[in-house]
């Protein structure tokens, strides 16, 4: 299986990536494209199925690009992702963990997404507006009645949203809806390219009341997001640490609340923050890991490139009455020598970088005195690359690594690794 969930076949010695194929299967397929280095195809018939093949729940599966592994048993999905992580560590990083952590599973692989961007398109030939994920490999919006991976608050009302937008005067000037949920409320950010009229606003207010959602509007860049009516206090709770974290609708937060709570527990177990420890949290966001670290008694410093997120992190520290925590704004891919937090020494660190990884900050870790490091990753390729750097150049051992089922039915892989200074 490839990193994006496609099966890999060899046809006359040439790699052929097949949408809808599982390892070990015998299939008929049609070619989608042919290139010098590899070909791409789509399964049209399964002649010998793998035991892990299941019937997809979604009627538009294979067309919609929202997920790509519904044809595989959920437990087999996470096992395949675990193997992908280990293969990447071995092949890219030239390193193997001393212990493989058991996969972290959620309570259900369905209805878990609380953050998403949905496309919107008024399609004249269909006589209605389509709302949903884009079709796979296309800019077209998939024609779906129900999405099984979105939280039901949104996944079950796509036809109603379609009808709503079709009634607006700007139905052709509304290309996107961004979904953001906390533990109770659901915000839908409408990207509008023209202003609403008074009738549009009245229609939206009625929909809010009937479907228990809150509309925000975005007429320009991210800084222009504003509520249609009254703003809401979005926040999620981490009961294990007696924490409440507030955020704005456009902020980055984890899509899967259940896995996020379990991920924090695992990260704290691996990091083991204690009183008198000084812990550095890089790419800290709104304090998702920083505040649990501080709650456990350590002195915590969080660093993030987005000044707005840092502001929310500071507000969250005040909200939860945590004093032994500081936050700083810094571009972690730029020169950091003059940063005030760089003048301190630390015992432990946690990093949770974007897909591009954390390569520029790795040389700083031994200089800052980091003995124990937890690395949370959303892309196993860059985690593997960085693991190779940490072990080969910076004197760390890879003690353990494993995956977490943050994104069931998709090819996205969330993983976590523990390093210790030799």
Buried (B, 14 or more C-beta within 10 A) or exposed (E): BEBEBBBEBEEEEEBBBBBBBBBEBEBEBEEEEEEEEBBBBBBEEBEEBBEBBEEBBBEBBBBBBBBBBBBBBBEBBBBBBBEBBBBBBEEBBEBEBEEBBEBBBBEEBBBBBBBBEBBBBBEEEEEBBBBBBBBBEEEBBBBBEBBBBBBEBBBBBBBEBBBBBBEBEBBBBBBBBBBBBBEEBBBBBBBBEEEBEEEBBEBBEEBBEEBEBBBBBBBEEEEEBEBBEEEBEBBBBBEEBEBBBBBBBBBBBBBBBBBBBBBBBBBBEBBEBEEEBBBBBBBBBBBBBBBBBBBBEBBBBBBBBBEBBBBBBBBBBEBBEBEBBBBBBBEBBEEBEEBEBBEEEBBBBBBBBBEEBBEBBBEBBBEBBBBBBBBBBBBBBBBBBBBBBBBEEBEBBBBBBBBBBBBBBBBBBBBBBBBBBE
